[in-house]
């Protein structure tokens, strides 16, 4: 089976590697253009998918946008049987989806129709979902609305971060992709339509969503910290400066009165972890990252800033 692969971030790497290891003919890779990095933004950095493709001498296309006659004609010249999309980062138009003879399939990091959209992994943690998974679907013009060939579920661990969950789902997605393509090679497979009435959405993560809201309860604050660890990081302010918090969990107190020992955002105790009052319950934080500095232990930051109980996160 000859295919073209659309993908960009590290999440897509296990799927591309799985295809190549299984002997599929990857005719070309389509990924986003190199991104400027560094303080002066003068250094261009290739996507993880481009790095893998070039190492294995797979042709790479990097259109600014995957549209237009030239791009479509370039795809047709690769003569693909099917297209595979894994976290590419652009919505594909119907004429592009129709270019491969068998259309295109997408590896999506949720149990569709739940959590359609750009941010299913952090949203699953933020929502407090007990499980999530991967869906391999037939692509169509709607947002993650196509019929599903294959679903694989997995529980979300109570202390799992966004990065840890993404790494697990990337591996699960690679295996699910191979299972789906193997089935399609044996003959026609009828995908299962989604129940659109059950759809929920996971919009793109923005800065305000990552801001800690101390009036929320401790469990919600802890989930927000885990969901955006390590990137982009859940943030708040302390004495006018921005700071990101990591390693958050709700304090299981035997003394409920101690959980209301200060207004939301108040530092209650310091040590190996910082204990912070929330709208309900106490949040424990293990690591911090002040603006412009590296991530460090809470204890190191407390010593350096001489943080004491009673001070406030805003």
C-alpha positions in Angstrom: 0.0 0.0 0.0 1.5 3.3 -1.1 0.7 6.4 1.0 1.5 10.0 1.8 1.9 11.0 5.5 0.8 14.3 6.9 2.2 15.1 10.4 4.3 17.6 12.3 5.0 17.2 16.0 6.6 14.5 18.1 3.2 12.9 18.6 3.2 11.9 15.0 6.6 10.3 15.1 5.6 6.8 16.4 3.0 6.5 13.7 5.5 7.3 10.9 8.1 4.9 12.4 5.4 2.2 12.7 4.5 2.6 9.0 8.1 2.3 7.9 8.9 -0.6 10.2 5.8 -2.5 8.9 7.0 -2.1 5.3 4.4 0.4 4.0 5.5 2.4 1.0 5.6 6.0 2.4 5.9 7.9 -0.9 6.2 11.4 0.7 5.8 13.3 4.0 3.9 16.6 4.3 4.8 18.7 7.3 4.7 22.3 8.3 7.5 24.7 7.4 10.6 25.0 9.6 9.9 27.3 12.5 12.1 30.2 13.7 13.5 29.7 17.2 15.8 31.6 19.6 15.6 35.1 21.0 16.3 36.7 17.6 14.2 34.0 15.8 17.0 33.7 13.3 17.4 29.9 13.7 15.1 27.6 11.7 14.1 24.3 13.3 12.7 21.4 11.4 9.6 19.5 12.7 10.3 16.1 14.3 8.6 14.5 11.3 10.8 16.2 8.8 13.9 15.1 10.7 12.8 11.4 10.6 11.8 11.6 6.9 15.1 13.2 5.8 17.1 10.6 7.8 15.3 7.9 5.9 15.4 9.8 2.5 11.6 10.1 2.3 10.6 13.1 0.1 9.4 16.0 2.2 6.8 18.7 1.3 6.4 21.8 3.4 3.7 24.1 2.0 2.8 27.1 4.0 -0.8 26.0 3.5 -1.8 22.7 1.8 -4.0 24.3 -0.8 -3.9 25.1 -4.5 -3.5 23.4 -7.9 0.3 23.1 -7.6 0.1 21.3 -4.2 -2.7 19.0 -5.4 -0.8 18.1 -8.6 2.3 17.4 -6.5 0.4 14.9 -4.4 -1.1 13.2 -7.4 2.4 12.6 -8.8 3.2 10.5 -5.8 0.2 8.3 -6.8 -0.9 7.4 -3.3 -3.4 4.7 -2.4 -4.3 6.4 0.9 -3.3 9.4 3.0 -2.5 9.2 6.7 -2.8 12.3 8.9 -1.4 12.5 12.4 -1.4 15.9 14.1 -0.5 17.8 10.9 -1.8 21.1 12.1 -3.8 22.3 9.1 -7.4 21.5 8.1 -7.4 19.7 4.7 -9.8 20.8 2.0 -12.1 18.2 0.3 -10.1 18.3 -2.9 -7.0 17.3 -1.0 -8.8 14.6 1.0 -10.0 13.1 -2.3 -6.6 13.0 -3.9 -5.6 9.4 -2.7 -7.6 6.7 -4.3 -8.9 5.5 -0.8 -9.2 9.0 0.7 -7.4 9.8 4.0 -7.5 8.5 7.5 -6.7 10.4 10.7 -5.2 9.2 14.0 -7.0 11.4 16.6 -6.1 11.3 20.3 -9.5 10.8 21.8 -12.4 8.4 21.8 -14.5 10.1 19.2 -17.1 11.7 19.1 -15.7 12.9 22.5 -13.1 15.7 22.4 -13.1 16.7 18.7 -10.7 19.4 17.9 -7.1 20.6 18.4 -6.5 19.9 22.1 -8.0 16.5 23.1 -5.1 15.4 25.4 -4.9 18.4 27.8 -8.7 18.7 27.7 -9.1 15.1 28.8 -7.0 15.7 31.9 -8.6 19.1 32.6 -12.0 17.6 32.4 -11.1 14.9 34.9 -11.9 12.1 32.4 -11.2 8.6 33.8 -10.2 7.3 30.3 -9.3 8.5 26.8 -7.8 6.8 23.8 -7.2 6.9 20.1 -9.6 6.8 17.2 -8.6 6.1 13.6 -11.2 7.7 11.4 -12.0 8.3 7.7 -11.5 12.0 7.1 -14.2 14.2 5.7 -14.8 18.0 5.5 -16.2 18.3 9.1 -14.1 18.7 12.2 -13.1 15.2 13.3 -16.6 14.1 12.3 -15.8 11.2 10.0 -16.8 7.5 10.6 -14.4 5.6 12.8 -12.5 2.4 11.8 -10.8 1.6 15.1 -10.9 2.8 18.7 -8.4 1.9 21.5 -9.2 3.1 25.0 -6.8 3.6 28.0 -7.3 4.8 31.5 -5.8 8.2 32.6 -3.6 7.8 35.7 -4.5 10.1 38.6 -1.2 11.9 38.5 -0.5 11.7 34.7 0.7 14.9 33.0 -0.2 16.1 29.5 3.2 15.1 28.2 3.1 11.6 29.7 -0.4 11.0 28.3 0.6 12.3 24.9 3.6 9.9 24.8 1.4 6.9 25.7 -1.3 7.8 23.1 1.3 8.4 20.4 2.5 4.8 20.8 -1.1 3.5 21.0 -1.9 5.5 17.9 1.0 4.0 15.9 -0.2 0.5 16.7 -3.8 1.3 16.0 -2.8 2.8 12.6 -1.0 -0.3 11.5 -4.0 -2.5 12.6 -6.4 -0.3 10.6 -4.3 -0.2 7.4 -3.7 -4.0 7.6 -7.4 -4.5 7.8 -8.0 -2.2 4.8 -5.4 -4.1 2.7 -7.4 -7.3 3.2 -10.5 -5.8 1.7 -13.2 -3.2 2.2 -13.9 -2.2 5.8 -17.0 -0.3 6.7 -16.3 2.4 9.3 -18.8 3.2 12.0 -20.5 6.6 11.8 -20.2 8.8 14.9 -23.1 9.7 17.0 -22.9 13.5 16.5 -25.4 14.1 19.4 -22.6 12.9 21.8 -19.9 15.1 20.4 -17.8 17.3 22.8 -15.1 19.6 21.8 -11.4 20.3 22.7 -10.6 23.7 21.3 -7.0 25.0 20.7 -5.2 25.8 24.0 -4.7 29.5 24.6 -2.9 31.5 27.2 -5.9 32.3 29.4 -7.0 28.6 29.6 -3.6 27.9 31.2 -4.0 30.6 33.9 -4.7 29.2 37.4 -7.9 30.3 38.9 -7.4 30.1 42.7 -11.2 30.3 43.4 -11.6 26.9 41.8 -11.2 23.8 44.0 -7.8 22.2 44.6 -8.6 19.2 42.3 -9.4 21.4 39.4 -6.2 23.5 40.0 -4.2 20.3 40.1 -5.7 19.0 36.8 -4.9 22.4 35.1 -1.3 22.1 36.2 -1.0 18.4 35.0 -2.8 19.1 31.7 -0.3 21.7 30.6 2.9 20.1 31.9 5.4 20.8 30.4 4.0 23.0 27.7 2.7 25.6 27.7 2.6 25.4 31.5 -0.1 26.5 34.0 0.7 29.9 35.2 -0.1 32.5 37.8 1.6 35.6 39.3 3.6 36.1 42.4 4.5 39.6 43.6 3.9 41.0 40.1 6.0 38.3 38.2 4.7 35.5 36.2 5.4 31.9 37.3 4.5 28.5 36.1 3.6 25.7 38.5 4.2 21.9 38.1 3.7 18.7 40.0 0.3 19.8 41.5 -1.9 17.6 43.5 -4.7 18.0 46.0 -3.7 17.8 49.6 -5.5 14.9 51.3 -6.0 16.6 54.6 -7.2 14.9 57.8 -8.2 18.3 59.1 -10.7 20.0 56.8 -10.5 23.2 58.8 -6.9 23.6 57.7 -8.1 23.7 54.1 -9.7 27.1 54.7 -6.8 28.7 56.5 -6.5 31.6 54.0 -8.0 33.3 50.9 -7.6 31.5 47.6 -4.0 31.8 46.4 -2.5 32.2 49.9 0.7 30.3 50.7 -0.1 28.1 53.7 3.1 26.2 54.2 6.5 25.9 52.5 9.0 23.0 52.3 9.6 20.3 49.7 6.2 21.3 48.4 4.3 24.6 48.6 0.9 24.4 50.1 -1.6 26.9 48.6 -5.2 27.6 49.6 -7.8 27.3 46.8 -11.6 27.9 46.6 -12.0 24.5 48.2 -9.1 22.5 49.6 -5.4 22.8 49.5 -3.1 22.5 46.5 0.4 21.1 46.8 3.0 22.2 44.2 6.4 20.4 43.7 8.1 22.5 41.0 8.0 26.0 39.7 9.4 28.0 36.8 9.7 31.8 37.2 9.6 33.8 34.0 12.9 33.7 32.2 14.4 31.0 34.3 14.6 27.2 34.3 12.2 24.8 36.0 13.3 24.2 39.6 12.1 22.5 42.8 9.6 24.4 45.0 12.1 24.2 47.9 14.8 25.8 45.8 12.5 28.7 44.8 11.2 29.2 48.3 14.7 29.5 49.7 15.8 31.9 46.9 12.8 34.1 47.2 12.4 33.7 50.9 8.7 32.8 50.5 6.7 32.7 53.7 3.2 31.6 54.7 0.7 34.4 54.1 2.1 35.6 50.8 -0.2 35.5 47.8 -0.3 34.0 44.3 -2.6 36.3 42.2 
